Amino acid sequence: MSTVQKPVNKTTEERLQEELQSKKLQLHWLLQITKAINYNFSQKQLLDVYEHVLTSQLKVGKLVLFILNGTWKNLLMFGVDENFSSYTATTILNDLNAGHTIENTSALWEKTFELVTPVFHKDRPLAYGLVGSFADGDSTSGGTRKELHSFIQTITNLIVVAIENNKMAEEQIKQAAIRKELELAAQMQSLLFPPSLPCNEHYELHATYLPHQEVGGDYYDYISLSEDEFAICMADVSGKGMSAALLMANFQANLHALIRQPKDCPLTELAHQLNSRVYASAKGEKFITFFIGIYNIRSRELQYFNAGHNPPFLVHHKVVYQLTEGSTGLGMFEKLPFINVGKLLIPDGALLLCYTDGVTELENESGEAFGEERLQTFLLQNLNADTNYVHSALLDKLNDFRQTKPHLDDVTLLSCWFKH
């Protein structure tokens, strides 16, 4: 006659020993995870540690870990059949927000998993871990089911926050590199501008440069060619940052070298050579708008070439000229499609104002651009003012016009007052 085996009841001491062993295991793996974080493990290494603890130590059979990185990404998944691949984090979160629970819904993912472990920073969700197929709780797997849930929530929080901190650290390093690049570009750009501009009995020059960001794409210059001749120029490169600064530095060096060649090299040849060098440097990915004028004090003739730049204004009494003769922007095409050189005789007291599109394209709160017409009207209202006052008053007018609307581009002015 067989006897029925009665279940053996664990003594209080045995239960306490198991609980103690469970806590020791949890503490051990918390320390291991903390060490991994302190040693700056990569995201992959952190996920490997997390997966090892779940599968080998806690006997978890199924997991999907979604982390928000711009969009929801599935960073880790195991133990889930192929049917789950049709579910996305967005679908799952919509189900959760609709008030569904593990117990009362028929959704596939909710049948598959037992535990949802959300990770939040303040009110912002960082991650969701879906966990299922637990082994029966015992001292080797970390404790009772309730304890397992709590421990998994804890280590999921640690891993997700560590990954988030790694992302923030990488972003800080990237931003620091960008700031360093911008500082170098700004230093490089400052070397392009002339240290001073002349003011003598024949002419007076004045310049203003207001960069929109740390590094702008604008450039102006004054180049003395002889006792009787000088050149003034203004340029604007497409794009910003180090690549734009390098291109403009290369352009300035080429300009200074080419313009000092023998005078049998007219503006047409200068334009062709500059275009070829910009095209070769930029490979057609960037271009430069450019204005240059060469003035002869004795003949009072100004020869100029405008390569797609905002046409400068020449103002005398109540007459306004726009200097438009030239061609397309430099570097747009391998060869310039056409070249026209302008020539003007400059009367006493005339004012030439060169500017970049940060002036005329400046918008007010209604989205209206300042435009060339307002600039022309302003110049006519300030015919007899010196260059310093013209710049100061124009900047005040631009600020009054834009009100609270920020500058969207660099503002650069270069003016020449032809005296006698």
QUIRATA-V986469 format. One record per pair of residues at least 6 apart in sequence whose ideal C-beta (glycine too) atoms are under 8 Angstrom apart, sorted by the first residue. I is the first residue (numbers start at 1). J is the second residue. D is the distance in Angstrom with one decimal. If there is no record, write none. Layout:
# QUIRATA-V986469
i=(I	I)
j=(J	J)
d=(D	D)
This chain:
# QUIRATA-V986469
i=(10	17	18	18	18	19	21	22	22	22	22	23	25	25	25	25	26	26	26	26	29	29	29	30	30	30	32	32	33	33	33	33	33	33	34	36	36	36	36	37	37	37	40	41	41	42	43	43	43	46	46	46	46	47	47	47	47	47	49	50	50	50	50	50	51	51	51	53	54	54	54	54	55	55	57	57	58	58	58	58	58	58	58	59	59	59	60	60	60	60	60	60	60	61	61	61	61	61	62	62	62	62	62	62	62	62	62	63	63	63	63	63	63	63	63	63	64	64	64	64	64	64	64	64	65	65	65	65	65	65	65	65	65	66	66	66	66	66	66	66	66	66	66	67	67	67	67	67	67	68	68	68	69	72	72	72	72	73	74	75	77	79	79	80	83	84	84	84	87	87	89	91	92	92	92	93	93	95	95	95	95	96	100	100	101	102	102	102	102	109	112	112	113	113	113	114	114	114	114	115	115	115	115	115	115	116	116	116	116	117	117	117	117	117	117	117	117	118	118	118	119	119	119	119	119	119	119	119	119	120	121	121	126	126	126	127	127	129	129	131	134	134	135	137	137	137	137	137	141	142	142	143	179	181	181	182	182	182	182	182	183	184	185	185	185	185	185	185	185	186	186	186	186	188	188	188	189	189	189	189	189	189	191	192	192	192	192	192	193	193	193	193	193	194	194	197	197	197	197	198	198	198	198	198	199	201	201	202	202	202	202	203	203	203	203	203	203	204	204	204	204	204	205	205	205	205	205	205	205	206	206	206	206	206	206	206	207	207	207	207	207	208	208	208	208	208	209	209	209	209	209	209	209	210	210	210	210	210	210	211	211	212	212	212	212	212	212	213	215	215	215	215	215	216	216	216	217	217	217	217	217	217	217	217	218	218	218	218	218	218	218	219	219	219	219	219	219	219	219	220	220	220	220	220	220	220	221	221	221	221	221	221	222	222	222	223	223	223	223	223	223	223	224	225	225	225	225	228	228	228	229	229	229	229	230	230	231	231	231	231	231	232	232	232	232	232	232	232	233	233	233	233	233	234	234	234	234	234	234	234	234	234	235	235	235	235	235	235	235	236	236	236	236	236	236	236	237	237	237	237	237	237	237	238	238	238	238	238	239	243	244	247	247	247	247	247	248	250	250	251	251	251	251	251	251	254	254	254	255	255	258	258	258	258	259	266	267	267	267	267	267	267	268	268	268	270	270	271	271	271	271	271	271	271	272	272	272	274	274	274	275	275	275	275	275	275	275	276	276	278	278	278	278	279	279	279	279	281	282	284	284	284	286	287	287	287	287	287	288	288	288	288	289	289	289	289	289	289	290	290	290	290	290	290	290	291	291	291	291	291	291	291	291	291	291	291	292	292	293	293	293	293	293	293	294	294	294	295	295	295	295	295	296	300	300	300	300	301	301	301	301	302	302	302	302	302	303	303	303	304	304	304	304	304	304	304	305	305	305	305	305	305	305	306	306	306	306	306	306	306	307	307	307	307	307	307	308	308	308	308	308	308	309	309	309	310	310	310	310	310	311	311	311	312	312	312	312	312	312	313	313	313	313	313	313	313	313	313	314	314	314	314	314	314	314	314	314	315	315	315	315	315	315	315	315	316	316	316	316	317	318	318	320	320	320	321	322	323	323	323	324	325	325	325	326	326	326	326	327	327	327	327	327	328	328	330	346	346	347	348	348	348	349	349	349	350	350	351	351	351	351	351	351	351	351	352	352	352	353	353	353	353	353	354	354	354	355	355	355	355	355	356	356	356	356	357	358	358	358	358	358	358	359	359	359	359	359	359	360	360	360	360	360	361	361	361	361	362	362	362	362	362	362	362	362	362	362	363	363	363	363	363	364	364	364	364	364	365	365	365	365	370	370	370	374	374	375	378	378	378	379	382	382	382	385	386	387	387	387	390	391	391	394	395	398)
j=(18	139	138	139	143	143	139	139	142	143	147	143	57	139	140	142	142	143	147	151	53	57	155	154	155	158	49	53	49	50	53	155	158	159	158	45	46	49	162	46	158	162	166	49	162	166	75	163	166	159	162	163	166	65	75	76	159	163	159	65	76	155	156	159	63	76	78	155	60	63	131	152	61	78	141	142	134	135	141	142	148	151	152	134	135	141	79	131	132	133	134	135	152	79	132	133	134	135	78	79	80	112	113	130	131	132	133	76	77	78	79	80	129	130	131	132	74	76	77	80	84	113	129	130	74	75	76	77	127	128	129	130	156	72	73	74	75	89	92	127	128	129	130	73	75	126	127	160	163	125	126	127	167	88	89	90	93	89	89	163	84	132	133	112	108	108	109	112	108	109	128	109	109	128	130	125	128	105	107	109	110	116	107	110	110	110	113	114	116	130	130	132	130	131	132	131	132	133	134	129	130	131	132	149	152	128	129	130	131	128	129	130	131	152	153	156	157	125	127	128	125	126	127	128	129	156	157	160	161	126	161	164	160	161	164	156	160	152	156	152	145	148	141	143	144	145	147	148	148	148	151	151	214	241	242	213	214	215	241	242	214	242	214	215	241	242	244	245	246	211	214	215	245	245	246	249	215	216	219	245	248	249	249	219	221	248	249	252	207	209	219	220	221	221	222	205	206	207	222	204	205	222	224	230	205	419	420	297	418	419	420	295	297	416	417	418	419	386	387	416	417	419	222	232	387	414	415	416	417	387	388	390	391	413	414	415	220	412	413	414	415	391	395	411	412	413	216	218	220	410	411	412	413	358	395	407	410	411	412	218	410	358	407	408	409	410	411	240	240	241	242	244	245	240	410	412	236	237	238	239	240	244	248	410	234	235	236	356	358	410	412	233	234	235	236	237	248	251	252	232	233	234	235	354	412	414	231	232	233	234	252	255	230	231	232	230	231	232	233	255	256	259	230	231	259	260	294	296	297	298	294	295	296	297	294	295	259	292	293	294	295	292	293	295	352	354	414	416	255	290	291	292	293	290	291	309	312	354	355	356	412	414	248	251	288	289	290	291	309	288	289	309	356	357	410	412	244	247	248	251	286	287	288	244	286	287	288	329	286	286	286	278	281	282	286	288	288	277	281	274	277	278	281	288	330	273	274	277	274	292	265	270	273	274	270	341	292	294	303	304	305	341	305	339	341	292	305	305	307	326	327	330	336	339	335	336	339	290	307	330	307	327	330	331	333	335	336	334	335	287	288	330	331	330	331	333	334	331	331	331	332	334	331	308	329	330	331	332	307	329	330	331	307	308	309	310	329	330	305	306	307	308	309	329	330	304	305	306	307	309	310	311	312	323	326	354	304	305	302	303	304	312	323	352	302	303	304	301	302	346	416	418	302	345	346	347	418	343	344	345	346	343	344	345	346	352	341	342	343	323	325	326	341	342	343	344	325	326	327	339	340	341	342	312	323	324	325	326	327	342	326	327	328	329	330	336	326	327	328	329	330	332	326	329	356	355	356	357	359	360	322	323	324	322	323	352	353	354	355	320	321	322	323	352	353	375	376	379	320	321	322	323	344	346	350	351	352	321	350	351	352	353	379	380	383	347	349	350	351	383	380	383	376	379	380	344	372	342	344	352	342	340	341	342	339	340	341	342	336	337	338	339	340	336	337	336	352	418	418	418	419	420	417	418	419	417	418	379	383	387	390	415	416	417	418	415	416	418	379	390	413	414	415	413	414	415	375	411	412	413	414	409	410	411	412	409	407	408	409	410	411	412	370	375	394	398	411	413	369	370	371	372	375	369	370	408	409	369	370	398	401	402	405	407	408	409	411	369	370	402	405	408	370	401	402	403	405	402	403	404	405	398	401	402	397	401	394	393	394	397	390	389	390	393	393	417	415	416	417	415	413	415	413	411	411)
d=(7.8	7.9	7.4	4.2	8.0	7.0	4.3	5.5	5.6	3.6	6.5	7.7	6.9	7.7	7.7	5.4	5.7	7.3	7.8	5.3	5.1	6.2	7.1	7.4	7.1	7.7	6.9	7.6	6.1	7.5	7.1	5.9	5.5	6.9	7.4	6.7	6.0	5.0	7.8	7.3	6.9	4.5	7.6	7.1	7.8	7.4	7.7	5.3	6.1	5.5	5.7	6.1	7.9	7.7	6.2	5.2	7.2	7.9	7.7	7.9	7.1	6.7	7.6	4.6	7.5	6.2	6.8	6.3	4.2	6.0	7.6	7.2	7.9	7.1	7.0	6.7	7.8	7.8	5.5	5.2	6.2	7.3	6.9	6.8	3.2	4.6	7.8	5.8	7.7	6.7	6.2	7.8	7.3	4.7	6.6	2.8	7.3	7.6	7.0	3.7	5.6	6.4	6.5	7.8	6.9	3.9	4.6	6.4	6.8	5.7	6.6	8.0	6.7	6.9	5.5	7.7	6.4	7.3	4.7	6.1	7.2	7.7	7.4	4.6	7.3	5.2	4.2	7.3	6.5	7.7	4.9	7.7	7.5	5.1	6.9	5.8	7.4	4.0	7.4	6.2	4.9	7.8	7.9	5.6	5.1	6.8	4.5	6.4	6.6	6.2	5.9	6.7	7.2	7.1	3.5	6.3	7.8	7.9	7.0	7.9	7.9	7.5	6.2	6.6	6.2	6.8	6.6	6.5	6.7	5.2	6.9	7.9	5.6	7.1	7.3	7.9	7.0	7.0	5.6	7.4	7.0	7.0	6.7	6.5	7.6	5.4	7.4	6.7	7.7	6.7	7.6	5.5	4.3	6.1	3.9	6.5	4.8	7.7	6.4	7.8	7.4	4.2	7.2	5.5	6.6	6.5	7.4	5.9	7.9	7.1	4.0	7.8	6.5	6.1	4.8	4.6	7.9	6.4	7.5	5.4	7.3	4.7	4.3	7.3	7.5	6.2	5.3	4.4	7.3	6.4	7.9	7.4	5.4	7.4	5.8	7.2	4.3	7.4	4.6	5.8	6.4	6.2	5.3	5.8	4.5	5.1	7.2	6.2	7.1	5.7	5.8	7.3	7.9	6.8	4.9	7.5	4.1	5.3	7.0	7.6	7.0	6.8	7.4	4.2	6.3	4.7	7.7	3.8	7.9	7.8	5.1	5.1	7.9	5.0	7.4	5.6	6.0	6.9	7.7	5.3	7.1	7.8	7.6	5.3	7.4	6.4	6.3	5.0	7.5	6.9	7.4	6.6	7.2	5.9	5.0	4.0	6.5	6.0	5.6	7.6	5.9	6.9	7.9	7.9	7.0	6.4	6.4	5.2	7.6	5.8	6.0	7.6	7.6	5.8	6.5	5.4	6.0	7.2	5.7	7.2	4.6	6.7	5.9	6.9	7.1	7.2	7.0	5.2	7.9	3.6	5.6	7.7	5.9	7.9	7.7	5.4	5.5	7.6	6.5	4.8	7.7	4.6	6.9	7.4	7.0	4.4	7.6	6.6	7.2	7.2	7.7	5.1	7.9	7.7	7.7	7.3	6.6	4.3	7.4	7.7	5.2	6.9	5.2	6.7	5.3	5.0	7.8	6.4	5.9	6.1	7.6	7.3	5.7	7.1	3.7	7.7	5.5	4.2	7.0	6.5	5.8	5.0	6.8	6.7	7.5	7.3	5.3	5.1	7.5	4.6	4.1	8.0	7.0	4.5	7.4	7.6	5.2	7.5	6.4	7.6	6.8	4.7	7.7	7.1	6.1	4.4	7.7	7.1	5.1	7.9	7.0	7.5	6.5	7.4	5.5	6.5	4.4	7.8	7.5	7.9	6.7	6.2	5.0	6.1	7.1	7.4	7.1	5.7	5.0	5.2	6.2	6.8	5.2	7.3	7.5	6.0	6.2	6.0	6.8	4.8	7.6	7.4	5.5	7.5	7.8	7.1	6.4	6.0	7.1	6.8	6.2	4.1	7.3	7.4	5.1	6.6	7.7	4.4	7.6	6.9	6.8	5.4	7.0	6.7	5.3	6.5	4.4	7.5	7.2	7.0	4.9	6.8	5.0	6.9	7.8	7.8	4.8	5.6	5.0	7.5	6.1	7.6	5.0	7.5	4.9	5.4	7.5	8.0	5.4	7.4	6.8	7.4	5.9	5.8	5.8	7.3	7.3	7.5	5.4	7.2	7.5	6.2	7.8	5.9	7.8	7.6	6.3	4.9	6.5	7.9	7.2	5.6	5.4	6.7	6.3	7.2	7.2	7.0	5.9	7.6	4.6	4.8	7.9	5.1	6.0	7.6	7.5	5.5	6.6	7.7	6.4	7.7	6.3	5.4	7.6	6.4	7.2	7.2	7.9	5.6	7.5	8.0	4.7	6.5	7.6	7.2	5.0	7.7	7.7	6.9	5.5	4.5	3.5	7.7	4.7	7.3	5.5	7.7	4.9	7.1	7.8	7.9	6.4	7.8	4.3	6.2	4.1	4.7	7.4	6.3	4.6	5.8	6.2	4.4	4.0	7.5	4.9	7.6	7.9	7.7	4.2	7.5	5.7	7.5	5.5	6.9	7.4	4.9	7.3	4.3	7.9	7.9	6.0	7.1	7.6	5.9	6.5	5.5	5.3	7.0	4.0	7.7	7.4	7.2	7.2	5.0	7.3	7.4	4.9	7.0	7.7	7.7	8.0	5.6	5.1	7.9	7.8	6.2	7.2	6.0	7.5	7.2	4.8	7.8	5.3	7.8	6.1	7.1	5.3	5.4	6.9	7.8	7.2	4.9	7.8	7.5	7.2	4.9	7.5	7.4	7.9	5.5	7.3	7.8	5.9	6.0	6.1	3.3	7.8	7.4	5.3	5.4	6.7	5.7	5.0	7.9	7.2	7.2	5.3	3.6	7.7	7.5	7.8	7.9	8.0	5.9	6.4	5.5	7.6	6.3	4.1	5.3	4.6	7.3	4.8	5.9	6.0	4.3	7.2	5.8	7.2	6.2	7.9	7.4	4.9	6.9	6.4	5.7	7.3	4.3	7.8	6.3	6.9	7.6	6.0	7.4	5.1	7.8	6.7	4.9	7.9	7.3	4.8	6.9	6.5	5.2	6.5	4.1	7.5	6.8	6.3	7.4	5.4	6.7	6.7	7.2	7.8	6.0	7.7	8.0	7.6	4.4	6.4	3.4	7.3	6.0	7.8	7.5	4.7	7.0	5.7	5.0	6.9	6.4	6.3	7.9	7.9	4.9	7.7	6.9	6.9	5.9	7.7	7.0	7.3	7.8	4.9	7.2	7.6	7.4	7.2	6.3	7.4	5.3	7.6	6.4	4.6	7.3	6.5	7.3	6.8	7.7	4.7	7.2	4.4	7.1	7.4	8.0	6.6	5.3	7.6	7.3	6.1	7.0	4.4	6.3	6.7	7.6	3.8	4.8	4.2	6.7	6.5	6.5	7.7	6.8	5.8	7.2	6.5	5.7	5.6	5.5	6.2	5.4	7.3	7.3	6.5	6.8	4.6	5.7	6.8	5.6	8.0	6.7	7.3	7.8	7.5	5.5	7.6	6.8	5.7	7.1	7.8	5.4	5.5	6.2	5.8	7.7	5.5	6.4	5.2	6.5	5.6	7.9	8.0	7.5	7.9	7.7	6.2	6.0	7.6	7.2	5.5	6.2	7.1	6.8	4.6	7.6	5.2	6.1	5.4	6.8	6.9	7.5	7.0)
